[in-house]
């Protein structure tokens, strides 16, 4: 059984088509949050493959970029 009605799906598609900037923003924010969480089994495997030290460095670089952006705003 579907949890989301066809009408709701259609409304979401219409909103997304009418607001591409909002959709892009939401996707970018989601990607950044997903990178910081890395809790799925696949993500844990990816971190293990590249190494915890590299992941830590990448998180620090992301933090630095965020800090720079906040100062610029």
RALIN-V694282 format. One record per pair of residues at least 12 apart in sequence whose C-alpha atoms are under 6 Angstrom apart, sorted by the first residue. I is the first residue (numbers start at 1). GAP is how many residues later the second one is. If there is no record, write none. Layout:
i->(I	I)
gap->(GAP	GAP)
This chain:
none
